[in-house]
Amino acid sequence: LKLDLFIVWYENQPIDKGMIIGLREFYPKVRIKGDMASIVDFNYCIHLSPTTLEYQNKVIPHTISVIGEDLIKEVKKFSSDVNVNVGPAFRFMDLYIESDSKLACNNKKILIVLPLSPF
């Protein structure tokens, strides 16, 4: 399987770290983006903010996308080195709106991994 980009629903759980380690080992040239597309209280979900040690050990994505500017500082709470940006909130968009324009794909393959459970 040839990949150019890997987007993962990211919560900094052990399963996320294992997948990222495997991707970095077997697909070292693939960019990994973590999609953190939910708003939670970071005081109660402290694991969502990666640490400097996690960054140094490369068990987090190359980039983490959040759905609002104010969430960037929450993700960077324990490590200012983490690359965080604002991205789309897929779960809040109507994905079935038909468009008149076609997207140019440039023959790139993108694998998006979403959670198994709808909860």
N, C-alpha and C positions, 0 to 999 in steps of 0.2 A: 504494500500500500504506500503510494507516494503522497506525502502531506506537505503543504506549505505553511499551514497555520492550524493550531489546535486550540479550540475554545472550550473551556470546561466550566461547568457550574461550580463555583469555588466557595468553599466554607472553611478551608484550612483544617480539614479533618484528616485523620491518619490515612484514610483511603485516598484522599486527594494527594497527599504527600507521596504515597506509593506509586500512584499513576504518574506523577511528575518526575519522580526518579527514573521510572521506566522509560518515559518519553525522552528525557535528557540522555539516557544511555543508548537507546536504540534509534532515536531520531534527533541527533544532536544539533542539526541545522534548522529544525522546526521551531518556530516561535510559539510560545505557550501563553495564552491569555486566560486569566481567570475572571469569570463573570460573577460578580457579587451583586446580583440584581434584586436585592431585597433590603428593606429598611428594618433594622433590629436595634435594640438597645445594646450597644457595645459594652456597657457596664456588666451586663448579664451574659454576654457571649464573648468573653475576653479572648477566646481562641481565634476569633476572626481577625485579630490584629497580629500579623506575623512578627516574630522577634528577629533581632539581628542574627542570632545563631541559625534560625531557619533560613534567613537570606544567605548567609555565608555558606550553608550546606546545600544550597540550591534545591530546596524542597518546596519552593513556592514558584508560581508562574513568573515569566519574564515581566508581565504587566498584569495588574489587577484593575478591572473596570468596576466602578461604582456608579450609582444612578443619581448622584448629586454632589456638588462641590463640598458641602459640609462633611460628607463622609470620608473625604480624602484624609483629613487630619486624624480621624478615628482609626483608619487602617494603618496609618504611619505612626501610631501612638508609641510603639516599642522599637521601631526602626525607621529612621528617616531615609534609609537607602532604598526602600521598597518603591518600585515604580507604580504609581497609582494615577489613573485618569478617570474622567467621566465618560461613560459609555451609554448605550441605549438600554432602556428598561424593557427588554423583550416581553416579559411576562405581563406588562401593562399595555402592550400595543395590540392593535387588531392586525394580526399577521395575514389575514386573508383579503385585504383590500387589493383589488386589481389595479395595476398601474399601466399607463399607456407606454411607458418607457421600459426598455429591457436593460437589465444590468449586464455590463461587460464582465465576463468571468476570466478572460485571459488564460483559460485552460488551467486555472489553479484549483486545487482540491482543498476544501476546508471541512474538517470534521468538527461538529459541534456536539458535545456530550451534555445532555440535560439530565436532571434527576429522574430516577426510575419511578418514584412515587409522585402522584400529583399533589401531595399534601405539603 
